[in-house]
Each structure stands twice: as structure tokens, then as C-alpha cells.
Amino acid sequence: MVADKIRLERLKQNLSQQNMADELGITAAAYSNLERGVSDISITRLFQVARILNQTPQWFIEEMTSSKDLFKADIQELNVQHDLLILQKEVSFLKQQIQVIQSELTKNK
């Protein structure tokens, strides 16, 4: 669960694994192992990660509903972002159509 929370917080802050690895002074592969839970995170490393992500170490170890719920929330957020992008494209298309209609109306006057 700690690794999942680290990953999600990193993604929320638009940081790459390489950014985190550089801040921690480790390789990207070593950081990836921490985030995937392959390597256990030491208390010292947890404090370092917490500092980088502007969280308390306790926040990462607090009980959370479940990883599944966190991933559902992330997927929902991505779906909202996707839907917003589609709506923005549709609005742009409709604006173009309005300009075409206005142009035709002007010609017919």
C-alpha cells in the first residue's frame, strides 16, 4: 500500500520516476523497484520520499480503503480528462461550423 500511495502521489505531482530517482540519489531502476514494492522501503527512504512529495511519512502508511479504490479513482479522473478533451474538440468544431454558416449568411445578404 505504501508503494501504491507513493506512485499515485508522484503521478499527481507530474513527476517522473527519473525525477524521483535523481532527488533520492539512486538509479531509476532502484526507484522503480521501490514504487512497485519489489524492494522494501526503509524508514529513512520513506522520509526522503515524503519530503520530495510534500507529504508526511505518516500519510504514506495511514490506512487507506484499498489500492483498487485508488486505481478506480485514478481511472475515473483519466476518463473525465478524456471526456473534457473530446468536448473541447467538439466545441472547436461547432465554432468552425458557426463561422461557415455566418459567412454563408453574409454572402446571401
Backbone as a printed PyTorch tensor [residue, N CA C, xyz], in Angstrom:
tensor([[[  0.8240,  -1.2000,   0.0000],
         [  0.0000,   0.0000,   0.0000],
         [  0.8620,   1.2560,   0.0000]],

        [[  1.9690,   1.2500,   0.6970],
         [  2.8490,   2.4220,   0.7350],
         [  3.3540,   2.7100,  -0.6690]],

        [[  3.7940,   1.6820,  -1.3550],
         [  4.3160,   1.8580,  -2.7120],
         [  3.2450,   2.4350,  -3.6370]],

        [[  2.0040,   1.9490,  -3.4980],
         [  0.9070,   2.4670,  -4.3280],
         [  0.6680,   3.9460,  -4.0600]],

        [[  0.6990,   4.3250,  -2.8000],
         [  0.4710,   5.7320,  -2.4580],
         [  1.6100,   6.6180,  -2.9710]],

        [[  2.8210,   6.1080,  -2.9050],
         [  3.9580,   6.8690,  -3.4370],
         [  3.7680,   7.0880,  -4.9340]],

        [[  3.4480,   6.0310,  -5.6390],
         [  3.2630,   6.1220,  -7.0950],
         [  2.1630,   7.1150,  -7.4490]],

        [[  1.0230,   6.9970,  -6.7840],
         [ -0.1000,   7.8690,  -7.1050],
         [  0.2100,   9.3330,  -6.7760]],

        [[  0.8780,   9.5660,  -5.6740],
         [  1.2330,  10.9400,  -5.3060],
         [  2.2490,  11.5110,  -6.3000]],

        [[  3.1920,  10.6850,  -6.7260],
         [  4.1760,  11.1260,  -7.7180],
         [  3.4780,  11.5150,  -9.0140]],

        [[  2.5420,  10.6840,  -9.4480],
         [  1.8090,  10.9660, -10.6850],
         [  0.9690,  12.2320, -10.5630]],

        [[  0.3350,  12.4170,  -9.4170],
         [ -0.4640,  13.6280,  -9.2010],
         [  0.3860,  14.8820,  -9.3220]],

        [[  1.6490,  14.7740,  -8.9390],
         [  2.5410,  15.9260,  -8.9670],
         [  3.3390,  16.0150, -10.2690]],

        [[  2.9680,  15.1710, -11.2310],
         [  3.6080,  15.1710, -12.5540],
         [  5.1260,  15.0000, -12.4850]],

        [[  5.5560,  14.1310, -11.6140],
         [  6.9720,  13.8100, -11.5120],
         [  7.2170,  12.4490, -12.1380]],

        [[  8.3320,  12.3190, -12.8110],
         [  8.6840,  11.0300, -13.3970],
         [  9.4450,  10.1880, -12.3730]],

        [[  9.5750,   8.9190, -12.6620],
         [ 10.3880,   8.0660, -11.8010],
         [ 11.8320,   8.5510, -11.8190]],

        [[ 12.2800,   9.0440, -12.9660],
         [ 13.6480,   9.5620, -13.0630],
         [ 13.8250,  10.7820, -12.1700]],

        [[ 12.8020,  11.6830, -12.1360],
         [ 12.8700,  12.8380, -11.2320],
         [ 13.0730,  12.3760,  -9.7870]],

        [[ 12.2680,  11.3990,  -9.3940],
         [ 12.3470,  10.8980,  -8.0230],
         [ 13.7140,  10.2630,  -7.7540]],

        [[ 14.1720,   9.4490,  -8.6890],
         [ 15.4610,   8.7850,  -8.5260],
         [ 16.5850,   9.8150,  -8.3880]],

        [[ 16.5470,  10.8470,  -9.2070],
         [ 17.5700,  11.8960,  -9.1300],
         [ 17.5540,  12.5760,  -7.7710]],

        [[ 16.3540,  12.8970,  -7.2800],
         [ 16.2260,  13.5480,  -5.9690],
         [ 16.7360,  12.6590,  -4.8400]],

        [[ 16.5320,  11.3620,  -4.9920],
         [ 16.9380,  10.4110,  -3.9540],
         [ 18.3870,   9.9590,  -4.1050]],

        [[ 19.0010,  10.2680,  -5.2560],
         [ 20.3810,   9.8410,  -5.4860],
         [ 20.5130,   8.3600,  -5.7600]],

        [[ 19.4860,   7.7870,  -6.4000],
         [ 19.5220,   6.3670,  -6.7620],
         [ 19.2010,   6.2350,  -8.2490]],

        [[ 19.3400,   5.0360,  -8.7790],
         [ 19.0240,   4.8200, -10.1820],
         [ 17.5050,   4.7640, -10.3780]],

        [[ 17.0950,   5.0030, -11.6140],
         [ 15.6690,   4.9110, -11.9350],
         [ 15.1660,   3.4830, -11.6920]],

        [[ 15.9990,   2.5050, -11.9790],
         [ 15.6050,   1.1010, -11.7600],
         [ 15.3920,   0.8250, -10.2690]],

        [[ 16.2730,   1.3570,  -9.4450],
         [ 16.1280,   1.1570,  -7.9970],
         [ 14.8610,   1.8350,  -7.4930]],

        [[ 14.5920,   3.0340,  -8.0160],
         [ 13.3650,   3.7290,  -7.6070],
         [ 12.1440,   2.9410,  -8.0620]],

        [[ 12.1730,   2.4560,  -9.2900],
         [ 11.0530,   1.6770,  -9.8230],
         [ 10.7640,   0.4730,  -8.9230]],

        [[ 11.8160,  -0.1790,  -8.4500],
         [ 11.6390,  -1.3250,  -7.5480],
         [ 10.9480,  -0.9190,  -6.2520]],

        [[ 11.2860,   0.2750,  -5.7290],
         [ 10.6140,   0.7650,  -4.5180],
         [  9.1350,   1.0010,  -4.7820]],

        [[  8.8610,   1.6530,  -5.8980],
         [  7.4860,   2.0300,  -6.2040],
         [  6.6060,   0.8260,  -6.5340]],

        [[  7.2020,  -0.2030,  -7.0930],
         [  6.4490,  -1.4160,  -7.4130],
         [  6.3700,  -2.3760,  -6.2380]],

        [[  7.0660,  -2.0320,  -5.1500],
         [  7.0340,  -2.9000,  -3.9760],
         [  7.9670,  -4.0880,  -4.0730]],

        [[  8.8350,  -4.0960,  -5.0930],
         [  9.7990,  -5.1870,  -5.2390],
         [ 10.8350,  -5.0910,  -4.1300]],

        [[ 11.2790,  -3.8620,  -3.8480],
         [ 12.2180,  -3.6120,  -2.7400],
         [ 11.4550,  -2.9470,  -1.6070]],

        [[ 11.7370,  -3.3820,  -0.3970],
         [ 11.1300,  -2.7340,   0.7670],
         [ 11.7190,  -1.3430,   0.9330]],

        [[ 10.8850,  -0.4030,   1.3510],
         [ 11.3540,   0.9590,   1.5630],
         [ 11.7490,   1.1280,   3.0240]],

        [[ 12.9460,   1.6460,   3.2280],
         [ 13.4080,   1.8710,   4.6020],
         [ 12.7200,   3.1160,   5.1600]],

        [[ 12.7550,   3.2530,   6.4570],
         [ 12.1410,   4.4210,   7.0870],
         [ 12.8730,   5.6880,   6.6510]],

        [[ 14.1730,   5.5990,   6.4990],
         [ 14.9520,   6.7560,   6.0310],
         [ 14.5200,   7.1590,   4.6280]],

        [[ 14.3740,   6.1760,   3.7580],
         [ 13.9670,   6.4500,   2.3740],
         [ 12.5330,   6.9860,   2.3430]],

        [[ 11.6810,   6.4680,   3.2020],
         [ 10.3040,   6.9540,   3.2580],
         [ 10.2770,   8.4310,   3.6440]],

        [[ 11.1190,   8.8250,   4.5930],
         [ 11.2020,  10.2370,   4.9780],
         [ 11.6820,  11.0860,   3.7960]],

        [[ 12.6290,  10.5720,   3.0210],
         [ 13.1270,  11.3080,   1.8590],
         [ 12.0240,  11.4660,   0.8060]],

        [[ 11.3250,  10.3870,   0.5350],
         [ 10.2320,  10.4230,  -0.4460],
         [  9.1460,  11.3970,   0.0110]],

        [[  8.8020,  11.3290,   1.2800],
         [  7.7730,  12.2120,   1.8320],
         [  8.1690,  13.6760,   1.6580]],

        [[  9.4390,  13.9900,   1.9070],
         [  9.9240,  15.3620,   1.7510],
         [  9.7810,  15.8220,   0.2990]],

        [[ 10.1780,  14.9640,  -0.6290],
         [ 10.1060,  15.3070,  -2.0590],
         [  8.6560,  15.5400,  -2.4850]],

        [[  7.7560,  14.7170,  -1.9800],
         [  6.3500,  14.7860,  -2.3970],
         [  5.5020,  15.6890,  -1.4930]],

        [[  6.1600,  16.3950,  -0.5860],
         [  5.4630,  17.3310,   0.3100],
         [  4.3330,  16.6660,   1.0930]],

        [[  4.6390,  15.5010,   1.6200],
         [  3.7030,  14.7630,   2.4700],
         [  4.4240,  14.3880,   3.7500]],

        [[  3.6740,  13.9350,   4.7180],
         [  4.3020,  13.4060,   5.9240],
         [  4.5340,  11.9090,   5.7190]],

        [[  5.5470,  11.3600,   6.3530],
         [  5.7480,   9.9120,   6.2480],
         [  4.5100,   9.1420,   6.7240]],

        [[  3.8390,   9.6750,   7.7510],
         [  2.6420,   9.0160,   8.2780],
         [  1.5560,   8.8920,   7.2110]],

        [[  1.4520,   9.8870,   6.3490],
         [  0.4160,   9.8670,   5.3100],
         [  0.5440,   8.6200,   4.4330]],

        [[  1.7880,   8.2270,   4.1770],
         [  2.0140,   7.0710,   3.3020],
         [  1.6700,   5.7480,   3.9800]],

        [[  1.7060,   5.7290,   5.3190],
         [  1.4350,   4.4600,   6.0000],
         [  0.0520,   4.4030,   6.6330]],

        [[ -0.6940,   5.5140,   6.5550],
         [ -2.0600,   5.5030,   7.0730],
         [ -2.8990,   4.4960,   6.2990]],

        [[ -3.8700,   3.9810,   6.9890],
         [ -4.7980,   3.0320,   6.3650],
         [ -5.5340,   3.7190,   5.2320]],

        [[ -5.6400,   3.0570,   4.1290],
         [ -6.4350,   3.5760,   3.0320],
         [ -7.4430,   2.5130,   2.6450]],

        [[ -8.4490,   2.9270,   1.9050],
         [ -9.5260,   1.9940,   1.5900],
         [ -8.9740,   0.7580,   0.9100]],

        [[ -8.3400,   0.9390,  -0.2230],
         [ -7.6630,  -0.1590,  -0.9000],
         [ -6.9860,   0.3830,  -2.1450]],

        [[ -6.0150,  -0.3480,  -2.6100],
         [ -5.3410,   0.0390,  -3.8460],
         [ -6.3300,   0.0460,  -4.9930]],

        [[ -7.2410,  -0.8990,  -4.9680],
         [ -8.2380,  -0.9930,  -6.0270],
         [ -9.0700,   0.2940,  -6.0850]],

        [[ -9.4680,   0.8010,  -4.9250],
         [-10.2370,   2.0430,  -4.8860],
         [ -9.4240,   3.2190,  -5.4100]],

        [[ -8.1340,   3.2610,  -5.0670],
         [ -7.2830,   4.3300,  -5.5660],
         [ -7.1680,   4.2730,  -7.0810]],

        [[ -6.9890,   3.0720,  -7.6150],
         [ -6.8680,   2.9440,  -9.0540],
         [ -8.1850,   3.2850,  -9.7530]],

        [[ -9.3030,   2.9320,  -9.1310],
         [-10.6060,   3.3230,  -9.6800],
         [-10.7210,   4.8320,  -9.7580]],

        [[-10.2950,   5.5070,  -8.7010],
         [-10.3560,   6.9700,  -8.6710],
         [ -9.4670,   7.5530,  -9.7560]],

        [[ -8.2880,   6.9830,  -9.9370],
         [ -7.3900,   7.4720, -10.9810],
         [ -7.9860,   7.2510, -12.3680]],

        [[ -8.5760,   6.0890, -12.5760],
         [ -9.1900,   5.8000, -13.8710],
         [-10.3450,   6.7560, -14.1190]],

        [[-11.1330,   7.0300, -13.0890],
         [-12.2340,   7.9780, -13.2460],
         [-11.7100,   9.3570, -13.6030]],

        [[-10.6210,   9.7740, -12.9750],
         [-10.0420,  11.0830, -13.2740],
         [ -9.5360,  11.1280, -14.7160]],

        [[ -8.8990,  10.0420, -15.1510],
         [ -8.4320,   9.9850, -16.5380],
         [ -9.6030,  10.0130, -17.5050]],

        [[-10.6920,   9.3280, -17.1610],
         [-11.8770,   9.3470, -18.0170],
         [-12.4640,  10.7480, -18.1150]],

        [[-12.4880,  11.4700, -17.0120],
         [-13.0050,  12.8450, -17.0180],
         [-12.1190,  13.7150, -17.9010]],

        [[-10.8100,  13.5540, -17.7670],
         [ -9.8920,  14.3300, -18.5940],
         [-10.0960,  14.0090, -20.0690]],

        [[-10.2940,  12.7490, -20.3830],
         [-10.5320,  12.3250, -21.7630],
         [-11.8380,  12.9300, -22.2870]],

        [[-12.8870,  12.8480, -21.4760],
         [-14.1770,  13.4160, -21.8750],
         [-14.0690,  14.9200, -22.0960]],

        [[-13.3180,  15.5980, -21.2580],
         [-13.1260,  17.0350, -21.4030],
         [-12.4120,  17.3510, -22.7160]],

        [[-11.4130,  16.5720, -23.0560],
         [-10.7040,  16.7690, -24.3110],
         [-11.6470,  16.5860, -25.4990]],

        [[-12.4790,  15.5750, -25.4600],
         [-13.4470,  15.3520, -26.5360],
         [-14.4070,  16.5210, -26.6390]],

        [[-14.9050,  17.0060, -25.5080],
         [-15.8180,  18.1510, -25.5170],
         [-15.1380,  19.4000, -26.0740]],

        [[-13.8860,  19.6110, -25.7350],
         [-13.1640,  20.7640, -26.2640],
         [-13.0350,  20.6740, -27.7790]],

        [[-12.7840,  19.4930, -28.2990],
         [-12.7000,  19.3010, -29.7530],
         [-14.0570,  19.5460, -30.4020]],

        [[-15.1250,  19.0710, -29.7560],
         [-16.4680,  19.2880, -30.3010],
         [-16.8250,  20.7720, -30.3120]],

        [[-16.4790,  21.4850, -29.2620],
         [-16.7440,  22.9300, -29.2040],
         [-15.9830,  23.6360, -30.3160]],

        [[-14.7370,  23.2520, -30.5290],
         [-13.9370,  23.8450, -31.5920],
         [-14.5820,  23.5910, -32.9490]],

        [[-15.0390,  22.3780, -33.1770],
         [-15.6990,  22.0390, -34.4350],
         [-16.9750,  22.8630, -34.6260]],

        [[-17.7660,  22.9780, -33.5550],
         [-19.0100,  23.7550, -33.6430],
         [-18.7290,  25.2340, -33.9170]],

        [[-17.6800,  25.7760, -33.3460],
         [-17.3080,  27.1650, -33.6140],
         [-16.9650,  27.3480, -35.0910]],

        [[-16.2720,  26.3840, -35.6510],
         [-15.9390,  26.4430, -37.0700],
         [-17.2150,  26.3980, -37.9190]],

        [[-18.1370,  25.5490, -37.5240],
         [-19.3930,  25.4420, -38.2630],
         [-20.1830,  26.7450, -38.1960]],

        [[-20.1900,  27.3800, -37.0440],
         [-20.8840,  28.6680, -36.8830],
         [-20.2590,  29.7110, -37.8050]],

        [[-18.9270,  29.7170, -37.8930],
         [-18.2590,  30.6670, -38.7770],
         [-18.6330,  30.4300, -40.2350]],

        [[-18.7290,  29.1730, -40.6300],
         [-19.1130,  28.8450, -42.0040],
         [-20.5320,  29.3270, -42.2810]],

        [[-21.4350,  29.0700, -41.3490],
         [-22.8330,  29.4880, -41.5260],
         [-22.9250,  31.0060, -41.5680]],

        [[-22.2110,  31.6890, -40.6840],
         [-22.2180,  33.1510, -40.6870],
         [-21.6680,  33.6960, -42.0010]],

        [[-20.6530,  33.0800, -42.5030],
         [-20.0660,  33.5010, -43.7810],
         [-21.0670,  33.3320, -44.9150]],

        [[-21.7760,  32.2050, -44.9280],
         [-22.7830,  31.9700, -45.9650],
         [-23.9310,  32.9470, -45.8590]],

        [[-24.3590,  33.2600, -44.6390],
         [-25.4320,  34.2420, -44.4400],
         [-25.0180,  35.6150, -44.9390]],

        [[-23.7670,  35.9730, -44.6910],
         [-23.2600,  37.2670, -45.1330],
         [-23.2380,  37.3360, -46.6570]],

        [[-22.8740,  36.2540, -47.3110],
         [-22.8440,  36.2000, -48.7830],
         [-24.2400,  36.3460, -49.3680]],

        [[-25.2400,  35.7810, -48.6910],
         [-26.6110,  35.7630, -49.2110],
         [-27.3420,  37.0860, -48.9880]],

        [[-26.7830,  38.0070, -48.2460],
         [-27.4510,  39.2850, -47.9920],
         [-27.3280,  40.2260, -49.1400]]])
